[in-house]
Amino acid sequence: MTRRAARCLSAVVLVLGALAAPASAHDHLGGGSGGAAGASNDWQSMSLEYFDANTQAITSDIAFWDDTAFVGNYNGMRSYNIADPDDPVRLADFQCYGPQNDPSVWDTSGDGQADLMVLSVDRTLIGPACGTSATATAHDNPAGWEGIRLFDVSNPAAPVQLKSIYLDCGSHTNTMYPDLARNRLVVLISSYPLRPGPTCGPVNGPAAGRDPLHGVIQTVFIPLAGNPAASAAGATEGPELPINYPGDPDNQYKPSEHGLSGPGIVDGMRACHDIAVYMPRKLVTGACAEQSQQWRIKDETGLPDTANPVWVFDQPNIDFHHSATLSWDGKITNIIDESFGSGCPTVTPGVGQTGRMFFLDTGSGSRLSQFMIRRNHKKEELDYCSAHLGNVVPSSNRYLLVNAWYTGGVDVIDFSNPRAPKEVAYYDVDGDEWSGYWYEQNGTSNTGPLNVFGTHGVEHVAGGPPHNAGARGFEAFLADVAANRSTLDHLNPQVQERAFQTTIDRKAQTARASRTARASTARSSGRVNRRAALNRLAP
């Protein structure tokens, strides 16, 4: 079916069809004609074109290279041919248990195709190899393993494990960027001791010479050796980069202050959850639980100078500094708070309205606005509308952000006026998205609706039967939002390798915030769901 095909189903038929659809379901599953203008309580100017259900494992993050999407899930990775963005074709369902299995990919041979993949593992396993040793064991088992795995994905239909690297506190997420001056890849490892690990946290950490709060970003260097096997063979741990919270009274993040406590939860950390790299200006932004910070990459080392933040951002109604991204001209920084609360909008008792996103001036770190979805959201049994993961469209005439909101679905936000961002498209039919990303590869039409890809099924899978039957896994959308935009030959969403200038009306940039950008009275007192929070943050 082409992106211009016209078919619109009712919301009732949509939900029933989605639950019963085969793995290659498409046929415009809702939202109108090819993302055509229109709206209901569940969608506006956005259509679901395809999904590949995964009812057995939470589907997590995505990396893109040319016509291939590499989609992580807690049980492994699925790869897809996305040459036709409306109708992807699954290439592999590779089994290798290791939550979250967040992927990054690279072309080590220079032939234009990804051939090396890094997957993050933040769960103590019996051993690092895929197969029988990829089995969970006690979190603090001193003989256990967690860290990163490296794979040959020259044939994306048949990944081959090459190497593994143990890392203290494992690897919750990874951010991999090229350091071509040193002919290598740098992998920044984000992790933290929300649960104890083999050499992580207060249980086993001190005996292994580790700070019980963790207190570092670990690094891995991968040489660009001309092929994936040689590159993986030379991969080694690099220096550890210190993390502190300037101005914070106790220099640590305590989950109990946000309602998250109980057996097996470590109540104290100093670490980062996710890191964004903007290479044109050598800027690195860390979402580090208690604070967000921006650093510069030092010419001498090729690494972020975490000991000397350019700026620090925090405010009282943030539960957990989760992720960050920048506009493609580098002027605006987006920071996301992951809520420990519940409801739509999310509220955390004792903290307030949480789960928002914040737009900052990149130069100063000053807050320009905050944003939370305010549409008429249909309440779900497992209801949790926190901001989570997204990226910015490389557009020359508008600032557009694609983002996932868990049970709030996936949307497109226009922040051309960063003091008054507004939602211009969304898809929230049985929403449960972990990630939502724009990606349009070279050779793809960059006129008409935006191509958006997402992952779905966090609360569905975690909730078990019968909820998991509705987990859609990997998704492809069309968003009917006009923008003069570029295409890319690859995208690891946490890394922006190029700059694209955006011309925005200066009057719009300096306008006062609209009412939609301001916080409104919460409709729920909220509660902290300990099990759900751990499924997302410390599997």
BAKERO-842062 format. One line per field, with one value per residue (C-alpha): x, y, z; residue in one letter. Coordinates in steps of 0.05 Angstrom, whole numbers. Layout:
% BAKERO-842062
x <- c(X:...)
y <- c(Y:...)
z <- c(Z:...)
type <- c(a:...)
***
This chain:
% BAKERO-842062
x <- c(0:27:30:-26:-74:-139:-175:-203:-229:-271:-238:-277:-257:-186:-176:-206:-166:-102:-108:-122:-75:-18:55:56:-8:-16:-73:-77:-98:-126:-118:-146:-117:-42:-40:-91:-120:-173:-182:-217:-204:-152:-114:-102:-66:-29:-40:-12:11:44:61:97:68:115:73:129:180:181:204:253:297:314:376:373:423:402:342:349:319:349:297:316:272:284:291:337:332:289:315:272:279:245:258:182:172:97:107:171:193:221:290:307:279:344:338:389:358:387:342:340:380:384:420:472:501:559:593:665:683:662:617:556:520:518:561:572:518:524:468:462:447:425:403:449:455:489:536:546:535:468:432:428:475:431:388:372:403:401:416:474:503:578:589:537:548:520:549:549:549:579:551:567:505:536:477:422:380:433:469:532:556:629:647:620:648:629:612:599:525:515:492:422:432:491:509:559:592:651:717:748:810:829:798:751:680:667:611:585:553:495:478:461:450:374:383:448:494:553:601:550:516:525:520:580:608:655:688:704:732:670:633:566:532:568:587:614:599:639:667:685:731:721:774:751:792:760:712:666:706:771:736:701:765:799:743:765:742:764:770:713:683:663:591:571:509:533:490:454:457:474:503:459:392:345:287:251:243:200:158:200:224:220:259:315:315:379:363:420:456:497:496:464:406:415:464:456:514:511:575:575:587:620:563:541:478:469:402:429:371:378:399:410:479:514:588:637:679:751:797:853:813:753:710:660:689:639:679:663:590:573:506:461:385:337:271:227:173:221:219:277:319:311:334:354:359:375:347:389:415:438:399:345:354:297:299:250:227:205:150:148:75:12:-47:-56:-26:23:26:74:51:95:128:71:58:114:130:136:187:225:253:318:363:424:472:451:412:354:284:240:178:150:101:52:-1:-70:-115:-176:-141:-183:-168:-135:-133:-57:-55:12:25:97:143:198:239:239:279:277:261:318:272:294:229:200:223:187:197:171:161:132:87:75:-1:-7:16:64:60:92:104:116:165:180:161:200:164:97:104:41:20:4:-7:-15:-35:-63:-104:-89:-24:36:98:169:202:179:228:228:273:274:333:368:327:261:211:217:154:85:73:131:155:153:174:157:159:97:77:113:53:19:76:92:18:18:-43:-91:-58:3:-42:-46:30:44:121:153:108:108:66:52:43:10:55:88:162:221:266:329:342:398:437:436:413:430:378:420:474:467:527:507:479:417:401:329:300:246:207:242:176:151:213:205:130:101:82:12:-35:-22:51:35:20:-54:-88:-76:-136:-108:-73:-29:7:75:72:136:132:119:175:225:203:222:284:315:290)
y <- c(0:68:126:160:101:122:80:101:53:70:69:7:-32:-6:-33:-101:-106:-86:-139:-193:-169:-212:-193:-155:-115:-51:-22:45:21:88:163:176:176:172:216:263:318:296:279:238:229:178:209:274:281:215:144:76:43:-21:-59:-124:-150:-172:-199:-235:-180:-105:-71:-16:28:34:49:62:52:65:20:-21:-11:-48:-54:-77:-116:-149:-217:-195:-154:-152:-122:-94:-71:-3:14:23:61:46:-29:-54:-126:-164:-193:-226:-242:-253:-283:-259:-242:-179:-121:-68:-88:-15:-15:29:11:32:18:-3:-25:39:4:45:-10:-21:-81:-71:-68:-54:-77:-54:-104:-78:-144:-192:-255:-322:-305:-258:-307:-311:-376:-415:-368:-309:-325:-279:-293:-255:-181:-182:-250:-236:-287:-255:-213:-148:-98:-92:-143:-131:-164:-171:-147:-146:-191:-159:-222:-264:-227:-260:-246:-224:-201:-178:-128:-131:-63:-45:-30:-58:-14:14:55:69:129:114:169:170:200:199:238:176:126:98:96:122:88:126:79:103:60:66:23:26:-49:-80:-113:-161:-102:-46:-9:-15:-91:-112:-46:-26:-94:-87:-18:16:78:51:110:91:164:155:148:88:89:36:49:10:17:27:-32:-42:-98:-115:-174:-136:-75:-116:-154:-88:-60:-42:-1:71:120:132:202:231:252:300:342:414:452:390:385:311:301:241:219:183:144:144:220:205:150:92:46:-25:-91:-95:-21:17:85:127:138:189:171:184:150:174:218:259:281:341:334:399:439:383:386:328:331:282:265:245:226:285:337:348:375:398:386:399:346:361:363:331:268:265:255:299:341:318:349:418:425:484:487:447:444:421:440:412:377:330:257:230:265:213:236:296:318:382:419:406:478:467:526:490:432:386:351:296:276:204:202:152:170:149:176:221:271:236:259:236:244:293:316:342:341:300:267:332:356:421:466:502:553:512:570:586:525:572:544:570:527:461:417:362:332:362:328:286:220:158:126:58:3:12:88:124:185:205:233:183:183:222:263:327:330:363:417:484:521:492:461:394:341:270:238:177:184:111:104:175:148:182:253:311:376:442:483:536:582:546:587:559:488:456:387:385:310:248:175:148:86:39:78:48:74:70:108:152:176:212:178:187:155:182:164:169:223:280:315:301:265:252:181:163:98:74:17:-5:-51:-32:-34:-87:-137:-120:-129:-200:-235:-212:-143:-169:-190:-117:-104:-78:-82:-43:9:55:118:176:245:297:355:399:413:429:373:335:260:220:157:133:153:130:176:196:225:283:283:341:411:435:509:528:595:613:678:715:744:674:655:712:710:699:628:607:577:508:511:525:474:462:433:358:313:257:252:198:140:106:38:6:-55:-14:35:-22:-54:11:33:-29:-94)
z <- c(0:-18:31:-8:-3:29:80:147:199:260:328:348:286:294:364:348:284:318:371:319:265:239:246:181:195:155:114:150:218:238:234:166:96:96:157:127:168:217:289:342:416:396:338:302:235:247:223:243:179:205:267:284:349:405:462:498:512:522:457:474:430:356:314:239:182:110:97:161:230:289:343:413:460:527:494:438:374:311:247:191:119:118:45:42:108:106:102:136:126:185:171:238:306:342:412:463:531:563:584:557:495:473:406:372:303:259:192:209:138:102:52:71:111:186:206:282:335:410:456:529:584:653:685:721:679:689:632:573:515:479:492:558:596:579:639:696:764:830:819:869:848:850:795:749:687:658:609:533:477:408:345:271:234:164:148:189:180:218:274:303:373:373:443:510:560:634:665:737:743:673:616:620:557:511:468:413:372:322:344:275:297:336:287:339:366:436:475:536:586:628:688:762:824:831:844:870:820:821:834:838:895:970:974:931:906:963:966:892:902:874:898:926:890:825:810:740:666:641:571:519:459:395:341:270:245:176:194:253:279:284:313:366:383:399:441:511:571:571:629:677:676:744:758:813:826:835:885:909:986:991:921:907:880:929:898:965:960:899:930:903:959:983:985:933:916:930:959:934:868:830:757:690:654:582:544:480:436:389:349:308:372:413:463:507:550:606:638:705:752:799:747:674:655:592:579:524:489:502:442:482:499:453:516:552:608:660:717:691:669:624:660:706:703:756:787:843:802:765:787:745:693:639:569:526:454:417:358:296:297:368:397:438:486:505:573:593:662:672:724:781:789:752:713:653:665:712:785:839:911:948:884:841:767:737:671:632:582:585:531:549:516:498:509:580:604:623:619:564:576:600:562:579:534:550:500:517:532:537:604:600:652:657:651:652:608:621:569:550:485:420:372:331:256:216:187:159:173:238:303:307:361:356:424:459:521:543:546:519:451:403:378:341:379:345:387:335:392:447:499:476:447:420:398:324:313:355:354:419:403:461:468:503:467:494:437:379:326:260:209:133:98:36:-26:12:-5:45:22:48:115:163:172:246:278:348:397:435:492:557:604:561:567:639:657:630:601:575:568:529:471:451:449:379:382:324:292:231:227:180:210:166:188:135:141:96:119:102:100:133:115:187:256:326:358:417:370:322:275:229:238:200:205:220:202:252:258:315:338:349:388:437:445:514:533:515:565:536:557:630:683:697:757:761:751:794:861:830:862:854:821:846:801:738:754:763:697:663:701:732:700)
type <- c(m:t:r:r:a:a:r:c:l:s:a:v:v:l:v:l:g:a:l:a:a:p:a:s:a:h:d:h:l:g:g:g:s:g:g:a:a:g:a:s:n:d:w:q:s:m:s:l:e:y:f:d:a:n:t:q:a:i:t:s:d:i:a:f:w:d:d:t:a:f:v:g:n:y:n:g:m:r:s:y:n:i:a:d:p:d:d:p:v:r:l:a:d:f:q:c:y:g:p:q:n:d:p:s:v:w:d:t:s:g:d:g:q:a:d:l:m:v:l:s:v:d:r:t:l:i:g:p:a:c:g:t:s:a:t:a:t:a:h:d:n:p:a:g:w:e:g:i:r:l:f:d:v:s:n:p:a:a:p:v:q:l:k:s:i:y:l:d:c:g:s:h:t:n:t:m:y:p:d:l:a:r:n:r:l:v:v:l:i:s:s:y:p:l:r:p:g:p:t:c:g:p:v:n:g:p:a:a:g:r:d:p:l:h:g:v:i:q:t:v:f:i:p:l:a:g:n:p:a:a:s:a:a:g:a:t:e:g:p:e:l:p:i:n:y:p:g:d:p:d:n:q:y:k:p:s:e:h:g:l:s:g:p:g:i:v:d:g:m:r:a:c:h:d:i:a:v:y:m:p:r:k:l:v:t:g:a:c:a:e:q:s:q:q:w:r:i:k:d:e:t:g:l:p:d:t:a:n:p:v:w:v:f:d:q:p:n:i:d:f:h:h:s:a:t:l:s:w:d:g:k:i:t:n:i:i:d:e:s:f:g:s:g:c:p:t:v:t:p:g:v:g:q:t:g:r:m:f:f:l:d:t:g:s:g:s:r:l:s:q:f:m:i:r:r:n:h:k:k:e:e:l:d:y:c:s:a:h:l:g:n:v:v:p:s:s:n:r:y:l:l:v:n:a:w:y:t:g:g:v:d:v:i:d:f:s:n:p:r:a:p:k:e:v:a:y:y:d:v:d:g:d:e:w:s:g:y:w:y:e:q:n:g:t:s:n:t:g:p:l:n:v:f:g:t:h:g:v:e:h:v:a:g:g:p:p:h:n:a:g:a:r:g:f:e:a:f:l:a:d:v:a:a:n:r:s:t:l:d:h:l:n:p:q:v:q:e:r:a:f:q:t:t:i:d:r:k:a:q:t:a:r:a:s:r:t:a:r:a:s:t:a:r:s:s:g:r:v:n:r:r:a:a:l:n:r:l:a:p)
***
